[in-house]
Amino acid sequence: MQVESFQYDNKTVRNFAIATIIWGVVGMTVGLWVALQLVYPTILNLQPYFNFGRIRPLHTNAVIFAFVGNAMFMGVYYSLQRLLKARMFSDVLSKIHFWGWQLIIVAAAITLPLGLSTAKEYAELEWPIDIAITLIWVVFGFNMFATIIKRRERHLYVAVWFYIATFVTVAVLHLVNSFELPVTLFKSYSWYAGVQDALVQWWYGHNAVAFFLTTPFLGLMYYFLPKAANRPVFSYKLSIIHFWALIFLYIWAGPHHLLYTALPNWAQSLGIVFSFMLIFPSWGGMINGLLTLRGAWDKVREDVILKFMVVAVTAYGMSTFEGPMLSLKNINAVAHFSDWIIAHVHIGGLGWNGMLTFGIIYWLLPRIYKTELYSKKLANIHFWLATLGILFYAIPMYWAGWQQVSMWKQFTPSGQLKYQFLETVTYMAPFYAMRAIGGILYLTGAIIGMVNFFKTMSKGTLEANEAAEAPALEKTYKKHDGEHWHRWIERKPTPFLLLSLVVILIGGLVELVPTFLVKSNIPTISSVKPYTPLELQGRDIYTREGCYTCHSQMIRPFRSETERYGEYSKAGEFVYDHPFQWGSKRTGPDLAREGVGNLKKSNTWHYNHLEEPGAISTGSVMPSYSFLIDDNIDTASTPLKINAMRTLGVPYEANYANKANADLMLQAKFISDDLQKEGIKVAPNKEIIALIAYLQRLGTDITKK
């Protein structure tokens, strides 16, 4: 048997590790800033570029795609080479992947504060960046599969299964969800509208959690945890069940974000059933991870790396228990739109992804730099600060969420709502402060870790090309007696990829296709008409400023909501909404009926509220939008937007784009004149006029006869 000499590429691993560390601190710092904005709204909302609605997406994208994304690539590039006993196929492709991904992150960091956003959660980046993501993802996938093809190890280890599933599923999710129509260089409209857009968005959004934040990290767990513990994986058979059940079930779970909404009941039911079943493969993975430590628990007391990993796997178990519970209708009815969900998300993000990432870096860096960790004491301090940070973050948010919902739903003995919405906001203030303390602890730990990491690198020397030897892969394979049946698919990467693709496509097709092809799923309402040009411009300002991060536009059929907000929402109301604006959080009240009933306010009220929210609503955490008074409506884009909407099926009359601006100015002048009667002088071409027009339109269509 011929033994071949080759070298592992550690330079790319090092580069991704440094990017992980730096972007992690940046993303967490922005997250702390966002948290503190709810404590000091008048001080820390720096308009317009650093208002809450613009930098909250910056935080989520920085943590998900910059911190966790780079950590994933770091771990994959290190483990894949050693599991396959081969250097990555192309050093050039590795470099393109690394620098391309960092440029995408920089582009996101520039465009999101500028308000260039699709307004779709976890997918806010505009179409040129979406194209760049697609290209770089293909580079990564090609480099990975080409490496698998030239491997020297016959069987694909369990970690590689998860890497393959991650690549193929993220590709499908990104392409489908990012199907949008460009209007200008940095403006697009989602191809889907209303109910369809909501379903696609959360099919993508939940599976971004599943296949970007979970499956690749499960692959990393299966490689690095046994390495750190010096123990084999507890159960090979359990890992098989864990993998195939997880990727099949996860893809169905998206609709549980839309329970009690205008989404068809059959889609909601599918989301519930499959979400609940997810607890079994998820806990199978957690059990497989923790039982890998059998006989090594004494090491956990002394080894800080194992401490990080144990907390990570435990947090994975907690969040994957809570997720299926939250998908049950009776629990979802309580928790949805509340801060409970924020706690749930951060148990996964800070606990599972963050702690596993730090554990891997602590294990990995000394090995590629051929040195000892700079300071075990600092690593332990980092661990305890991070652990306490998670607790100080999550526990107040769990309590806050419970209190929020309790206050939203309480009635007086006479049958009146007991609390105004603003009372729930002011009640949250201490909890938001406690959350910020948790963020400070976690960030401080991360900064200490960063110092420890860079000190470790400075005292060692990078072994950029690590020498290795392995026998060449034999051209023929003889099956061993008693070999497990699954070994067959492990020898064949292309069939493995195709089978993974089929498994994840089943759920997506069953949920999405009927919603697009069966007309009865989206019943129309004759009184629902397209937005006027001014309202369309106002809606784009609404999405640009990230108002969806705090306000929902979806009234569920609960008495507490219909009494507070008005008639529950219907599917047919949203057929012209590209994208949908149902929201996922109520830091502020629902706005679905803002233009009708008891919620309707005067143009003057909206103007004053946008200019200085705290003066109108004492205790409000909403930032000021006074800059809208000075900024002009981009009327040059109006014809382009009208034509784009016509392309998407919105029934504007032919050639309406030519007179759209005339209608826009006519409606704007009406609002401007009304404000002038109250002593407010503002030109009709200002953005605040357009936003007022949009807010006044909300909910009015179904009241028309």
Secondary structure, 3 states (H helix, E strand, C coil): CCEEEEEEECHHHHHHHHHHHHHHHHHHHHHHHHHHHCCCHHHHCECCCECHHHHHHHHHHHHHHHHHHHHHHHHHHHHHHHHHCCCCCCHHHHHHHHHHHHHHHHHHHHHCCCCCCCCCCCCCCCHHHHHHHHHHHHHHHHHHHHHHHCCCCCCCCHHHHHHHHHHHHHHHHHHHHCCEEEEECCEEEECCCHHHHHHHHHHHHHHHHHHHCCHHHHHHHHHHHHHHHCCCCCCHHHHHHHHHHHHHHHCCCHHHHHCCCCCCHHHHHHHHHHHHHCHHHHHHHHHHHHHCCCCCHHHHHHCHHHHHHHHHHHHHHHHHHHHHHHCCHHHHHHHCECHHHHHHHHHHHHHHHHHHHHHHHHHHHHHHCCCCCCCHHHHHHHHHHHHHHHHHHHHHHHHHHHHHHHHHHCECCCCCECCCHHHHHHHCHHHHHHHHHHHHHHHHHHHHHHHHHHHHHHHCCCCCEEEEEEECCCCCCCCCCCCCCCHHHHCCHHHHHHHHHHHHHHHHHHHHHHHHHCHHHCCCCCCCCCCCHHHHHHHHHHHHCCHHHCCCCCCCCCHHHHHHHCCCCCHHHHCCCCCCCCCCECCCCCCCCCCCHHHCCCHHHHHHHHHCHHHHCCCCCCCCCHHHHCCECCHHHHHHHHHHHHHCCCCCCCCHHHCHHHHHHHHHHHHHHHHHHCCCCCCCCEHHHHHHHHHHHCCCHHHCC
